[in-house]
Amino acid sequence: MNRFIIGLLVLTLLSCSQKEKLLGETAWQKKMNADFKDASKSPLKKKDLKNFKSLDFFPFDSSYVVRANLVRTPDSEWFNMKTSTGDVTVERIYGVLHFNLNGEPFQLNVYEGQESMQMGRFNKYLFLPFLDDTNGNTTYAGGRYINLQIPDSNNITINFNMAYSPYCDYNEKYSCPIVPRVNYLPTEVKAGVKAYKKN
């Protein structure tokens, strides 16, 4: 009888530890899944959170980790970037990133938010929204975002494996900045988070 009870306890503990195991190929993917599982942080609706196991990611690909040259634009003006709900965020073009991806030259504007400048630990935060030819197919139709930090030099690493969807992909209540058309990449960026498949 005691052996039977001990066996049940072991099976229960094993099944609990398996349930808590975070899915993901990289530390960043596991962190994303942890945040999405956490009801206090997750953008998911209650019904979607209930059965959530993992976001859908492209496999990690080192060719999507690129070194970019940052050309700063210190005299750029602040402007209102529209959001999905009709609100705006006040941004400016911090600089232009020049890089090669799969042998082709590209450039993207990288933005600095007026609000983040005033927020202590976020004052070095840069916002890189972009569109590409996977949008509306394997990735969110409205494009994706990458978080960057202001570098000390004119070189910066862009890791497209860390491209994520706006919260609007998961829940329409969120107000998400609309990616400026100038930040369209005429290629497929098969890296980062794929479009969310709702239950």
Backbone torsions as a table, in degrees:
resi	resn	phi	psi	omega
1	MET	NA	-46.3	179.4
2	ASN	-61.9	-40.4	178.9
3	ARG	-63.2	-38.2	-179.8
4	PHE	-63.3	-45.2	179.8
5	ILE	-64.6	-43.9	178.6
6	ILE	-61.3	-42.1	178.3
7	GLY	-60.0	-42.6	178.6
8	LEU	-64.0	-40.8	179.2
9	LEU	-63.0	-42.7	179.2
10	VAL	-62.2	-45.8	178.7
11	LEU	-61.8	-40.3	179.0
12	THR	-63.8	-45.2	179.9
13	LEU	-64.3	-39.8	179.1
14	LEU	-64.8	-43.9	-179.1
15	SER	-66.7	-35.2	177.9
16	CYS	-66.3	-43.4	-179.0
17	SER	-67.1	-33.1	177.9
18	GLN	-68.7	-37.6	179.6
19	LYS	-65.0	-35.3	-176.2
20	GLU	-83.0	-10.7	-179.0
21	LYS	-65.1	126.7	-178.4
22	LEU	-82.7	133.6	177.9
23	LEU	-85.7	152.0	177.9
24	GLY	144.9	145.9	-178.0
25	GLU	-84.0	-29.3	-178.0
26	THR	-124.7	167.2	177.8
27	ALA	-61.0	-38.1	-179.9
28	TRP	-64.8	-43.0	178.3
29	GLN	-62.8	-41.6	178.2
30	LYS	-64.4	-39.6	177.4
31	LYS	-64.2	-41.8	177.5
32	MET	-60.0	-47.0	179.8
33	ASN	-63.5	-38.1	178.0
34	ALA	-62.6	-43.7	180.0
35	ASP	-65.5	-38.4	-179.4
36	PHE	-73.3	-25.2	176.6
37	LYS	-77.6	-25.8	-176.0
38	ASP	-79.7	111.7	-176.0
39	ALA	-59.4	-25.7	-179.4
40	SER	-77.5	-16.3	-178.7
41	LYS	-117.2	-25.9	-169.1
42	SER	-66.4	137.1	174.3
43	PRO	-82.5	-6.0	-176.4
44	LEU	-67.4	147.2	173.0
45	LYS	-70.4	157.1	-176.6
46	LYS	-53.7	-43.2	-177.3
47	LYS	-66.6	-31.8	178.8
48	ASP	-80.7	-33.8	179.7
49	LEU	-65.6	-32.6	-176.5
50	LYS	-55.9	-40.6	-176.5
51	ASN	-110.6	14.9	-176.1
52	PHE	-69.9	132.6	175.7
53	LYS	-119.4	-46.1	-177.7
54	SER	-163.2	149.4	167.7
55	LEU	-72.0	162.6	178.4
56	ASP	-97.1	119.0	-178.1
57	PHE	-115.2	150.7	164.3
58	PHE	-69.6	150.1	174.4
59	PRO	-60.6	144.4	178.2
60	PHE	-57.3	135.2	-178.5
61	ASP	-138.4	114.6	-176.0
62	SER	-65.1	-19.2	179.0
63	SER	-70.0	-13.1	177.2
64	TYR	-97.1	13.0	170.5
65	VAL	-105.7	106.8	-171.3
66	VAL	-122.3	150.9	176.6
67	ARG	-94.6	128.4	-177.7
68	ALA	-118.8	149.9	172.6
69	ASN	-95.2	124.4	-178.8
70	LEU	-96.4	117.3	173.8
71	VAL	-101.9	105.6	-176.4
72	ARG	-69.4	149.3	178.2
73	THR	-125.3	74.0	-172.2
74	PRO	-64.0	-20.2	-177.3
75	ASP	-98.9	10.7	-178.4
76	SER	-67.7	147.5	-176.9
77	GLU	-90.1	151.6	174.1
78	TRP	-71.4	144.4	177.9
79	PHE	-144.5	164.0	178.6
80	ASN	-90.5	113.5	175.2
81	MET	-88.8	121.6	-177.4
82	LYS	-68.6	152.8	177.2
83	THR	-119.6	171.2	-176.2
84	SER	-65.3	-19.7	-178.7
85	THR	-102.6	5.9	-179.6
86	GLY	91.8	-4.3	174.6
87	ASP	-78.8	-177.8	176.4
88	VAL	-137.9	155.3	167.5
89	THR	-118.5	144.1	-178.2
90	VAL	-90.5	117.9	-175.3
91	GLU	-131.8	165.4	167.7
92	ARG	-142.2	155.8	176.3
93	ILE	-75.6	112.1	179.6
94	TYR	-73.9	-34.5	-179.2
95	GLY	-178.9	179.4	179.0
96	VAL	-117.6	129.2	-179.7
97	LEU	-97.1	124.7	178.0
98	HIS	-110.7	127.5	-175.9
99	PHE	-156.4	166.4	173.7
100	ASN	-109.6	139.0	177.7
101	LEU	-135.1	120.5	-176.6
102	ASN	52.0	40.4	175.1
103	GLY	83.0	1.2	-178.9
104	GLU	-114.1	141.0	178.2
105	PRO	-81.5	138.1	178.6
106	PHE	-140.0	167.5	170.8
107	GLN	-145.7	149.0	178.1
108	LEU	-138.8	142.2	170.8
109	ASN	-77.3	139.6	174.5
110	VAL	-116.3	138.6	-168.1
111	TYR	-113.2	152.4	174.8
112	GLU	-120.4	129.8	-178.7
113	GLY	-91.4	138.2	179.2
114	GLN	-61.5	-39.5	-178.8
115	GLU	-67.8	-42.7	-178.0
116	SER	-67.4	-28.0	178.0
117	MET	-61.5	-27.8	-176.2
118	GLN	-96.0	7.1	-172.8
119	MET	-112.6	60.4	171.7
120	GLY	40.7	-102.2	-172.7
121	ARG	-68.3	-11.5	179.0
122	PHE	-98.7	5.5	-173.3
123	ASN	-74.2	-6.5	174.4
124	LYS	-107.0	11.2	-175.1
125	TYR	-78.9	134.8	173.1
126	LEU	-120.5	147.1	-174.4
127	PHE	-113.9	120.4	-179.8
128	LEU	-118.3	92.0	174.8
129	PRO	-91.0	145.2	178.8
130	PHE	-151.8	156.1	174.2
131	LEU	-114.0	152.2	174.9
132	ASP	-154.6	-179.0	-172.4
133	ASP	-78.0	2.4	173.7
134	THR	-90.2	-14.4	-175.6
135	ASN	-61.8	133.0	-178.8
136	GLY	82.9	-3.7	177.9
137	ASN	-116.9	-84.7	178.6
138	THR	-93.8	-15.9	179.8
139	THR	-124.4	168.7	-177.7
140	TYR	-55.2	134.5	-174.7
141	ALA	-59.9	-30.4	-176.8
142	GLY	-85.5	5.6	-179.6
143	GLY	94.9	-177.1	-177.3
144	ARG	-135.8	171.4	-176.8
145	TYR	-124.9	155.2	169.7
146	ILE	-134.2	137.3	176.0
147	ASN	-91.9	132.9	177.3
148	LEU	-131.7	169.2	175.1
149	GLN	-125.0	148.5	179.0
150	ILE	-60.9	122.6	-178.9
151	PRO	-85.5	162.2	176.9
152	ASP	-76.0	-29.2	-179.0
153	SER	-107.5	-167.7	177.4
154	ASN	-96.1	11.9	177.2
155	ASN	-109.7	140.9	-179.7
156	ILE	-147.0	143.0	178.5
157	THR	-95.4	128.7	173.3
158	ILE	-105.8	119.3	178.1
159	ASN	-107.3	97.3	-178.7
160	PHE	-67.7	-14.6	174.1
161	ASN	-66.2	-13.6	179.6
162	MET	-107.2	20.9	176.0
163	ALA	-75.8	130.9	-176.9
164	TYR	-127.0	159.2	180.0
165	SER	-83.0	148.2	172.3
166	PRO	-61.8	155.6	179.2
167	TYR	-59.6	-22.1	178.6
168	CYS	-60.0	-24.9	178.6
169	ASP	-65.8	-24.6	-175.3
170	TYR	-105.0	-26.0	-175.2
171	ASN	-159.9	118.7	-174.6
172	GLU	-68.3	-8.4	-179.3
173	LYS	-72.2	-19.0	-176.9
174	TYR	-78.8	147.8	177.0
175	SER	-101.5	110.6	-173.7
176	CYS	-115.4	133.3	176.9
177	PRO	-57.1	135.4	178.0
178	ILE	-83.7	128.1	-176.8
179	VAL	-64.1	123.8	176.9
180	PRO	-60.0	138.2	-176.4
181	ARG	-58.8	-28.5	179.7
182	VAL	-61.3	-20.5	-179.3
183	ASN	-95.8	35.3	175.2
184	TYR	-89.9	129.7	174.2
185	LEU	-102.3	117.5	-178.7
186	PRO	-78.2	59.4	179.2
187	THR	-159.5	166.5	176.3
188	GLU	-91.6	120.7	176.3
189	VAL	-98.4	93.2	-176.6
190	LYS	-90.8	66.9	-178.1
191	ALA	-153.7	153.4	177.7
192	GLY	87.9	-153.8	-175.0
193	VAL	-83.8	138.0	174.8
194	LYS	-89.2	172.3	178.8
195	ALA	-62.0	144.9	-178.5
196	TYR	-81.1	131.5	177.5
197	LYS	-97.3	106.3	-177.3
198	LYS	-73.6	148.4	179.1
199	ASN	-70.1	NA	NA
